[in-house]
Amino acid sequence: MHTRSEMDGGQDFMGTLVGRVTLADGQAIPGVLVTAASPAMAGERTCVSQESGQYVMRNLPPGSYDVSFQLEGFAPVEESAEVLAGSKAQVDVTMQVTSQEEA
């Protein structure tokens, strides 16, 4: 049987991806779909930015990640991040509103 502290200790081998999604003027953008993909894990991990524009993805295997940010009415953004074991990788992005002509 494992104790809680033994089980929690295993998370030190994982990393966290955090950040904030904003407009150029610093205004937060809630509801952005954030997708992280890496050869270090099977499939993708997703989350949605909160009212403050912040997002958090916990318990990611260490490795290189391609991170995409998408919300209808905004130009998509692609970034790269290196997630290390036991630490946080921060990826803050600025999104731009797409004009009606581009749609």
C-alpha positions, 0 to 999 in steps of 0.5 A, spaced: 500 500 500 502 506 498 502 512 502 499 519 500 506 522 500 509 516 496 504 517 491 505 525 491 512 524 490 512 521 483 509 528 481 516 531 481 518 527 475 512 531 471 512 538 469 507 544 468 505 549 463 502 555 465 501 562 462 496 568 460 493 569 454 492 577 452 490 582 447 496 587 445 493 592 450 494 587 456 486 585 456 485 578 458 482 573 453 478 567 457 475 561 453 482 560 449 483 553 447 490 551 449 493 545 446 499 542 448 502 536 443 509 532 444 512 526 442 513 525 450 506 523 451 501 520 447 495 524 444 494 531 446 493 535 452 488 541 452 485 546 457 481 553 456 484 560 459 480 562 465 477 569 466 484 572 468 486 569 461 491 564 465 491 557 464 495 551 467 496 544 465 499 540 470 503 533 470 506 533 463 511 529 462 518 532 461 520 534 453 519 539 448 512 541 446 508 545 441 503 549 444 497 552 440 492 557 442 485 558 438 479 562 439 473 564 434 474 571 432 482 571 433 488 569 429 491 562 432 498 562 435 503 557 435 509 557 440 514 552 443 516 550 450 520 546 454 517 542 460 522 540 465 521 535 471 519 538 477 518 545 474 513 550 470 514 552 463 511 559 462 508 561 455 504 567 455 501 569 448 498 575 445 492 574 440 490 578 435 482 579 433 481 577 425 478 582 421 471 580 417 475 581 411 479 575 413 474 570 415 
